[in-house]
Amino acid sequence: MAKISVIIPVIRPELARRCIAAVNKNMNGNQYEIVTEEDTGRIGCPQMVKRLVSKAKYDLILFLGDDTIPCPNFADNALKAMNKLPDGWGLVGLNDGVTNGSIAATHWLADKRLLPLLDGEFFYTGYKHTYCDVELLSRCRRMGRYIWEKDARLTHDHPIFKGEELKGDYAKIYSKECVEHDRTLYWKRTNIRNNMAKILVATPLGKDVKIDTRTLMFLQEEMSHYAGLGWKWTTRVAYPVADARNEMIDEFLKGDYTHLFFLDADTIPPDNTISRLLEHDKDVVAGVTPVWLKEACWNYQIERDVKVHADLPRTELFRAARTGGTTILIKRHVLEKTKYPYYDCEKCKSEITGNVEYKTDDYYFCDKLHEAGFELWIDPTIVCGHMQYVNLMDMFFKEKNNGGNSR
């Protein structure tokens, strides 16, 4: 059986006793120790984690907050997930029932072999409380040593998730001042890792020339963290939209940018999308967006002309045949080796139905990409909103022209 050091920094002793009881009940014969200490000096979770890790005698570290309640088989399922990682070691995110482990590894099972690769600490001790778990996940995922296990379940008995008012220590660590400190530090540290990237963010606009306000808010927030690095946002209005994409690629190649990031005007990515895509260090990598193709689907294809139904996406990076251009990051040398036109709409015979139909400009680009010897990667944890609009005035006139029988 595995040997595990369970570390629990304590702020709320009464909750910690409940957590420890659940650990003792659900370790299923695995050899373990519980390393716990009350944070009487309120030095914060990251420093407490480092202190407890230094006291742990086993190589596997299981971190739990004192306000968690582990569920049956949680440790066994986390260990099974660990064995799926390269050489059987890395970081396993536990399922707290709130997130899918795509942004932060709040509670986790980790191997100490990660520590030399993480500057000696799982949670960077410059953080007060937040964002340390975001950085940990991001760095381990970039190394290919992160997996989230949905069956490694626990309950996170946190007032935020219950809609309750934050009081006491909760109110302090989630204060505007503390969160802003940690957010600023996270972006500073992310910039250090990504400071060689100079990105042109490109948004093609069709004949209706509209862009979602939330897309603009994402751009403002995302690009503000990279001020001074020469990043730029550009747009083009053209119809078909493929012409706008080609014009912006020409602008990209005339500059000294390292990456081109296409962001569609009706797409709302999650926070940190560009930095998360950068950290994969792939030639071409994209997030996922829902689309309606007579049924709910994702905008990528693992096999050409085969729709991917919109059930829950995967959690690990994977190769794909095609994707839409809603959020796609492309390295410079890819475009330098791809011939004009980069994007186009063309008639082609479907490999599935045999019918002659139009290939979208996005799929045209992906096919050229593969022909040039490059791979397309998908990060399914970057799930974007996709907004579609209806002009009610158009519907009004359509109904009048149809004699009121358009419904």
C-alpha positions as CSV (number, residue, x, y, z in Angstrom):
1,M,0.0,0.0,0.0
2,A,1.0,3.6,-0.5
3,K,2.7,5.7,2.2
4,I,1.1,9.1,2.5
5,S,1.8,12.2,4.6
6,V,-1.5,14.0,5.1
7,I,-0.9,17.7,5.9
8,I,-3.6,19.9,7.4
9,P,-2.8,23.5,8.4
10,V,-5.2,24.5,11.1
11,I,-7.1,27.7,11.6
12,R,-10.4,26.3,12.9
13,P,-9.6,23.5,15.4
14,E,-13.2,22.3,15.6
15,L,-13.3,21.8,11.8
16,A,-9.9,20.2,11.7
17,R,-11.1,17.5,14.1
18,R,-13.9,16.7,11.7
19,C,-11.5,16.6,8.8
20,I,-9.1,14.3,10.6
21,A,-11.9,11.9,11.6
22,A,-12.9,11.7,7.9
23,V,-9.3,11.0,6.9
24,N,-9.0,8.2,9.4
25,K,-12.2,6.7,8.2
26,N,-11.5,6.8,4.5
27,M,-7.8,5.9,4.0
28,N,-8.7,2.3,3.2
29,G,-5.6,0.6,4.6
30,N,-3.0,2.9,3.1
31,Q,-0.1,3.6,5.4
32,Y,-0.3,7.3,6.4
33,E,0.6,9.9,8.9
34,I,-1.3,13.1,9.7
35,V,0.9,16.2,10.1
36,T,-1.0,19.1,11.5
37,E,-0.3,22.4,13.2
38,E,-2.4,25.3,14.2
39,D,-1.4,28.6,12.5
40,T,-1.4,30.6,15.7
41,G,0.7,33.4,14.1
42,R,-1.5,33.6,11.1
43,I,1.4,33.2,8.7
44,G,-0.9,32.0,6.0
45,C,-1.6,28.7,4.1
46,P,1.4,28.8,1.7
47,Q,3.9,29.1,4.5
48,M,2.1,26.6,6.7
49,V,2.1,24.1,3.8
50,K,5.9,24.5,3.4
51,R,6.4,24.0,7.1
52,L,4.3,20.9,7.3
53,V,5.9,19.4,4.1
54,S,9.3,19.8,5.8
55,K,8.0,17.7,8.7
56,A,6.5,15.0,6.5
57,K,8.3,11.7,6.4
58,Y,6.7,10.2,3.3
59,D,7.3,11.2,-0.4
60,L,3.5,11.5,-1.2
61,I,1.9,14.6,0.3
62,L,-1.8,14.9,0.6
63,F,-2.9,18.5,1.3
64,L,-6.3,19.2,2.8
65,G,-7.8,22.4,4.2
66,D,-9.2,22.1,7.7
67,D,-12.7,22.9,6.3
68,T,-12.7,19.8,4.1
69,I,-14.4,16.4,4.6
70,P,-12.8,13.6,2.5
71,C,-15.3,11.1,1.1
72,P,-15.0,7.3,0.9
73,N,-12.2,6.0,-1.4
74,F,-10.9,9.5,-2.1
75,A,-7.3,8.5,-1.4
76,D,-7.4,5.3,-3.4
77,N,-8.9,7.1,-6.4
78,A,-6.2,9.9,-6.2
79,L,-3.5,7.2,-6.1
80,K,-4.9,5.5,-9.2
81,A,-4.9,8.9,-11.0
82,M,-1.3,9.4,-9.9
83,N,-0.3,6.2,-11.6
84,K,-1.6,7.6,-14.9
85,L,1.0,10.4,-14.9
86,P,4.5,9.9,-16.6
87,D,6.5,7.5,-14.4
88,G,3.7,7.6,-11.9
89,W,4.4,10.9,-10.2
90,G,3.2,14.5,-10.3
91,L,0.2,16.4,-9.0
92,V,-3.4,15.1,-8.7
93,G,-6.2,17.6,-8.1
94,L,-8.9,16.4,-5.8
95,N,-12.6,17.0,-6.6
96,D,-14.2,19.4,-4.2
97,G,-17.5,19.4,-6.0
98,V,-17.2,23.0,-7.0
99,T,-14.7,23.2,-9.9
100,N,-13.4,20.7,-12.4
101,G,-9.8,21.3,-11.6
102,S,-9.1,23.3,-14.7
103,I,-7.9,26.5,-13.0
104,A,-6.7,25.8,-9.5
105,A,-5.5,22.8,-7.6
106,T,-7.0,23.8,-4.2
107,H,-6.5,20.4,-2.5
108,W,-4.2,17.8,-3.9
109,L,-1.9,14.7,-3.8
110,A,1.6,15.4,-4.8
111,D,5.0,13.7,-5.1
112,K,8.0,15.4,-3.5
113,R,9.9,14.8,-6.7
114,L,8.1,17.9,-7.9
115,L,9.8,20.2,-5.4
116,P,13.1,20.8,-7.2
117,L,11.0,21.7,-10.3
118,L,8.9,24.2,-8.2
119,D,11.7,26.1,-6.6
120,G,11.4,24.0,-3.4
121,E,7.8,24.7,-2.4
122,F,4.4,23.5,-3.6
123,F,2.7,26.8,-2.8
124,Y,4.9,29.8,-3.5
125,T,5.2,31.5,-0.1
126,G,5.0,35.0,-1.4
127,Y,1.2,34.6,-1.7
128,K,-1.0,35.4,1.3
129,H,-3.7,32.8,0.5
130,T,-5.2,33.0,-3.1
131,Y,-3.6,32.2,-6.5
132,C,-0.9,29.9,-5.0
133,D,-3.1,27.0,-6.1
134,V,-3.5,28.5,-9.6
135,E,0.2,28.8,-10.1
136,L,0.8,25.3,-8.8
137,L,-1.6,23.8,-11.3
138,S,-0.3,25.9,-14.1
139,R,3.3,24.9,-13.6
140,C,2.6,21.2,-13.1
141,R,0.4,21.1,-16.2
142,R,3.1,22.7,-18.2
143,M,5.5,19.9,-17.2
144,G,2.8,17.3,-18.2
145,R,2.5,16.2,-14.5
146,Y,-1.0,17.3,-13.6
147,I,-4.2,15.4,-13.6
148,W,-7.6,16.0,-12.0
149,E,-9.5,13.1,-10.6
150,K,-13.3,13.5,-10.4
151,D,-13.6,10.4,-8.1
152,A,-11.2,11.7,-5.5
153,R,-14.0,13.5,-3.8
154,L,-14.2,15.7,-0.8
155,T,-16.6,18.3,0.6
156,H,-15.2,21.8,0.9
157,D,-17.3,23.3,3.7
158,H,-16.4,26.9,2.7
159,P,-18.8,29.8,3.3
160,I,-18.3,31.2,-0.2
161,F,-19.8,28.0,-1.7
162,K,-22.8,28.2,0.7
163,G,-23.5,31.8,-0.1
164,E,-22.7,32.9,3.5
165,E,-21.1,36.0,4.7
166,L,-17.3,35.9,5.2
167,K,-16.3,36.4,8.8
168,G,-13.2,36.2,10.9
169,D,-10.2,34.6,9.2
170,Y,-12.2,34.0,6.0
171,A,-12.9,37.8,5.8
172,K,-9.3,38.7,6.2
173,I,-7.7,36.3,3.7
174,Y,-10.4,37.1,1.1
175,S,-10.3,40.9,1.7
176,K,-9.9,43.1,-1.4
177,E,-6.4,44.0,-0.2
178,C,-5.2,40.4,0.1
179,V,-6.8,39.2,-3.1
180,E,-5.4,42.1,-5.1
181,H,-1.9,41.4,-3.6
182,D,-2.0,37.8,-4.7
183,R,-3.5,38.6,-8.1
184,T,-0.7,41.2,-8.8
185,L,2.0,38.7,-7.6
186,Y,0.6,36.0,-9.8
187,W,0.7,38.1,-12.9
188,K,4.1,39.3,-12.1
189,R,5.4,35.8,-11.8
190,T,3.5,34.7,-14.9
191,N,5.1,37.6,-16.8
192,I,8.6,36.4,-15.7
193,R,7.9,33.0,-17.4
194,N,6.2,34.5,-20.5
195,N,8.3,37.6,-21.0
196,M,9.8,36.4,-24.2
197,A,6.3,36.4,-25.9
198,K,5.1,39.3,-27.9
199,I,1.6,38.7,-29.1
200,L,-0.7,40.2,-31.6
201,V,-4.3,39.6,-30.6
202,A,-6.5,39.6,-33.6
203,T,-10.3,39.9,-33.8
204,P,-11.9,39.5,-37.2
205,L,-15.2,41.4,-37.7
206,G,-17.9,40.5,-40.2
207,K,-20.2,42.8,-42.0
208,D,-22.3,43.4,-38.9
209,V,-19.2,44.9,-37.1
210,K,-20.2,44.0,-33.5
211,I,-18.2,42.8,-30.6
212,D,-19.4,41.5,-27.2
213,T,-18.6,43.9,-24.4
214,R,-17.5,41.0,-22.2
215,T,-14.9,40.1,-24.9
216,L,-13.6,43.6,-24.6
217,M,-13.4,43.4,-20.8
218,F,-11.4,40.1,-21.2
219,L,-9.0,41.8,-23.5
220,Q,-8.6,44.8,-21.3
221,E,-7.9,42.7,-18.2
222,E,-5.6,40.2,-20.0
223,M,-3.5,42.6,-21.9
224,S,-3.1,45.0,-18.9
225,H,-0.9,42.5,-17.2
226,Y,1.6,42.4,-20.1
227,A,2.0,46.2,-20.5
228,G,5.4,47.1,-21.9
229,L,5.9,43.8,-23.7
230,G,4.7,45.2,-27.0
231,W,1.4,43.3,-27.2
232,K,-1.2,44.7,-29.5
233,W,-4.9,44.2,-30.3
234,T,-6.0,44.6,-33.9
235,T,-9.2,44.2,-35.8
236,R,-10.3,44.0,-39.4
237,V,-13.7,44.3,-41.0
238,A,-14.2,42.1,-44.0
239,Y,-16.7,39.7,-45.6
240,P,-16.0,36.9,-45.9
241,V,-14.3,36.9,-42.5
242,A,-11.5,34.8,-44.0
243,D,-10.3,37.9,-45.7
244,A,-10.0,39.7,-42.3
245,R,-8.0,36.8,-40.9
246,N,-5.6,36.9,-43.8
247,E,-5.1,40.6,-43.6
248,M,-4.3,40.4,-39.9
249,I,-1.8,37.5,-40.5
250,D,-0.1,39.8,-43.0
251,E,0.1,42.5,-40.3
252,F,1.5,39.9,-37.8
253,L,4.2,38.8,-40.2
254,K,5.3,42.4,-40.9
255,G,5.9,42.9,-37.2
256,D,8.2,41.3,-34.7
257,Y,5.6,39.3,-32.9
258,T,6.2,35.8,-31.6
259,H,2.6,34.6,-31.4
260,L,-0.8,35.4,-33.1
261,F,-3.9,34.9,-30.9
262,F,-7.2,34.9,-32.8
263,L,-10.1,35.8,-30.6
264,D,-13.6,35.9,-32.1
265,A,-15.8,38.9,-31.4
266,D,-18.6,36.7,-29.9
267,T,-16.3,34.6,-27.7
268,I,-15.8,35.1,-23.9
269,P,-12.7,33.3,-22.7
270,P,-12.0,32.6,-19.0
271,D,-9.4,34.6,-17.1
272,N,-5.7,33.9,-17.9
273,T,-6.5,32.2,-21.2
274,I,-3.5,33.6,-23.1
275,S,-1.0,32.8,-20.4
276,R,-2.4,29.3,-20.0
277,L,-2.1,28.7,-23.7
278,L,1.4,30.1,-23.8
279,E,2.5,27.8,-21.0
280,H,1.8,24.7,-23.2
281,D,4.5,25.9,-25.6
282,K,2.8,24.2,-28.6
283,D,3.0,25.4,-32.2
284,V,-0.8,25.7,-32.3
285,V,-3.1,25.4,-29.3
286,A,-6.7,26.4,-28.7
287,G,-9.5,26.5,-26.1
288,V,-12.9,25.0,-26.6
289,T,-16.2,26.7,-27.5
290,P,-19.7,25.4,-27.7
291,V,-21.4,25.5,-31.1
292,W,-24.9,24.6,-32.4
293,L,-24.8,22.1,-35.4
294,K,-28.5,21.0,-35.2
295,E,-27.4,19.8,-31.7
296,A,-25.0,21.0,-29.0
297,C,-21.3,20.3,-30.0
298,W,-17.8,21.5,-29.3
299,N,-16.1,23.5,-32.0
300,Y,-13.2,21.0,-32.5
301,Q,-13.0,17.7,-34.4
302,I,-10.8,14.8,-33.3
303,E,-11.5,13.1,-36.6
304,R,-12.3,15.1,-39.7
305,D,-16.0,15.7,-40.3
306,V,-17.0,14.0,-37.1
307,K,-18.8,16.2,-34.6
308,V,-17.9,16.1,-30.9
309,H,-21.0,16.2,-28.8
310,A,-21.1,18.7,-26.0
311,D,-20.8,16.5,-23.0
312,L,-18.2,17.4,-20.4
313,P,-14.9,17.9,-22.1
314,R,-11.6,16.2,-21.1
315,T,-9.2,17.6,-18.6
316,E,-5.9,16.9,-20.4
317,L,-4.3,18.5,-23.4
318,F,-4.9,16.5,-26.6
319,R,-4.4,16.5,-30.3
320,A,-7.2,17.3,-32.7
321,A,-7.8,17.4,-36.5
322,R,-9.7,20.7,-36.6
323,T,-11.0,23.5,-34.5
324,G,-12.8,26.8,-34.8
325,G,-10.9,30.0,-34.6
326,T,-12.5,31.4,-31.5
327,T,-9.5,31.2,-29.2
328,I,-6.4,29.9,-31.1
329,L,-2.7,30.7,-30.4
330,I,-0.3,30.3,-33.3
331,K,3.5,30.5,-33.2
332,R,5.2,32.7,-35.8
333,H,7.2,30.0,-37.6
334,V,3.9,28.1,-38.4
335,L,2.6,31.0,-40.4
336,E,6.0,31.7,-42.0
337,K,5.9,28.1,-43.4
338,T,2.2,28.2,-44.5
339,K,1.3,29.6,-47.9
340,Y,-1.3,32.3,-48.6
341,P,-4.2,32.2,-48.4
342,Y,-4.0,31.0,-44.8
343,Y,-7.8,31.0,-44.4
344,D,-10.3,30.4,-47.1
345,C,-13.7,28.9,-47.8
346,E,-13.8,26.2,-50.4
347,K,-16.1,23.6,-51.8
348,C,-15.0,20.0,-51.0
349,K,-16.4,16.5,-50.8
350,S,-17.2,15.4,-47.2
351,E,-15.1,12.4,-46.2
352,I,-18.1,11.1,-44.2
353,T,-21.2,11.8,-46.4
354,G,-19.6,12.1,-49.8
355,N,-21.6,15.3,-50.4
356,V,-20.1,18.5,-51.8
357,E,-20.2,21.2,-49.2
358,Y,-18.4,24.3,-48.0
359,K,-15.4,23.8,-45.7
360,T,-15.3,26.7,-43.2
361,D,-12.2,29.0,-43.2
362,D,-11.2,27.6,-39.8
363,Y,-11.2,24.0,-40.9
364,Y,-9.4,25.1,-44.1
365,F,-6.6,26.6,-42.0
366,C,-6.4,23.4,-39.8
367,D,-6.1,21.2,-42.9
368,K,-3.3,23.3,-44.3
369,L,-1.6,23.2,-40.8
370,H,-1.5,19.4,-40.9
371,E,-0.3,19.3,-44.5
372,A,2.6,21.5,-43.5
373,G,3.6,19.0,-40.7
374,F,2.3,20.8,-37.7
375,E,0.1,19.5,-34.9
376,L,-3.1,21.1,-33.4
377,W,-3.5,20.9,-29.7
378,I,-6.7,21.5,-27.6
379,D,-6.8,22.6,-24.0
380,P,-10.3,21.4,-22.9
381,T,-10.0,23.2,-19.6
382,I,-10.3,26.6,-21.3
383,V,-14.0,26.6,-21.9
384,C,-15.3,29.8,-23.5
385,G,-18.7,31.4,-23.7
386,H,-20.1,31.8,-27.2
387,M,-22.7,34.4,-27.8
388,Q,-25.2,34.4,-30.7
389,Y,-27.5,37.3,-31.3
390,V,-30.7,37.8,-33.2
391,N,-31.8,41.2,-34.5
392,L,-35.4,41.4,-33.5
393,M,-36.1,44.1,-36.2
394,D,-35.1,41.6,-38.9
395,M,-37.5,39.1,-37.3
396,F,-40.2,41.8,-37.2
397,F,-40.0,42.6,-40.9
398,K,-39.7,38.9,-41.8
399,E,-43.0,38.3,-39.9
400,K,-44.7,41.2,-41.6
401,N,-43.5,40.1,-45.1
402,N,-44.9,36.6,-44.3
403,G,-48.2,38.0,-43.3
404,G,-47.6,37.3,-39.6
405,N,-47.0,33.6,-40.2
406,S,-43.3,33.3,-39.6
407,R,-43.7,31.5,-36.3
